[in-house]
Amino acid sequence: DAGITQSPRHKVTETGTPVTLRCHQTENHRYMYWYRQDPGHGLRLIHYSYGVKDTDKGEVSDGYSVSRSKTEDFLLTLESATSSQTSVYFCASKREGLGTDTQYFGPGTRLTVL
Amino acid sequence: GDSVTQMEGPVTLSEEAFLTINCTYTATGYPSLFWYVQYPGEGLQLLLKATKADDKGSNKGFEATYRKETTSFHLEKGSVQVSDSAVYFCALSEGRDDKIIFGKGTRLHILP
């Protein structure tokens, strides 16, 4: 398995506060992704990165921003958290942008916004 | 746009039963197809994949064949075990930067 870690693993916060989730990978993968998982929706892509400082929006990007200043780190920020952002967040990485390549997932972060 | 549809769960089977989880897809090109598995409290793991028509992916007794004519990638296992209880996601990968599109997942319960 690829070495992907996420921090924190659990977080409870209040509406209106900023929150940053961190994803760290040790495989030197070029591509990194942030998903959210909600009942009845499966996984939905929030943002992804195809290199340092290169990012793009996914399906559900509103209310989220990302940054990638180093190959190994991909940060997801909720500028002002809302209750609708209560979810489980997964980070993933992939070596290259080939359809045959496998995405490797982190263990997830459970975020609760009160 | 591209999409993946898989059978809704939960699916409950007895140990040693035959398993089929249906998955169909819609895509404009020639996607790669995947099955991922999520065990309780964990992230997703790749179970198997197929990259072109008629390819068969297999792993841990699970199999799925890429059927272009029916746009399907059904997951099968001949004899399930309690340890197979998990959520299974069908997915496709296509397009610039090869973003993966996931189905909504099928929860599988295996009874001893």
Contacts between the chains, C-beta under 8 A, distances in Angstrom:
chain1	res1	chain2	res2	distance
A	1	B	45	7.7
A	4	B	43	7.9
A	31	B	97	6.9
A	31	B	98	7.9
A	33	B	99	7.6
A	33	B	100	7.9
A	40	B	104	6.5
A	41	B	104	6.4
A	42	B	89	6.4
A	42	B	102	4.6
A	42	B	103	5.8
A	42	B	104	4.0
A	42	B	105	5.0
A	43	B	44	7.5
A	43	B	89	7.0
A	43	B	102	4.5
A	44	B	102	7.9
A	45	B	99	5.9
A	45	B	100	7.7
A	48	B	97	6.6
A	48	B	99	6.5
A	50	B	97	5.4
A	56	B	97	7.1
A	58	B	99	7.0
A	90	B	43	5.7
A	90	B	44	7.0
A	92	B	44	7.8
A	94	B	98	7.6
A	97	B	96	7.7
A	97	B	97	5.0
A	97	B	98	5.1
A	98	B	98	6.3
A	99	B	31	6.6
A	99	B	32	4.0
A	99	B	51	6.8
A	99	B	93	4.5
A	99	B	94	6.1
A	99	B	98	4.8
A	100	B	32	5.5
A	100	B	49	7.5
A	100	B	51	4.8
A	101	B	98	7.2
A	102	B	34	8.0
A	102	B	46	4.9
A	102	B	49	7.1
A	103	B	46	7.5
A	103	B	100	5.9
A	104	B	46	7.8
A	105	B	36	8.0
A	105	B	43	3.7
A	105	B	44	4.5
A	105	B	45	7.1
A	106	B	43	5.4
A	107	B	42	6.3
A	107	B	43	5.0
A	108	B	42	7.6
A	108	B	43	5.4
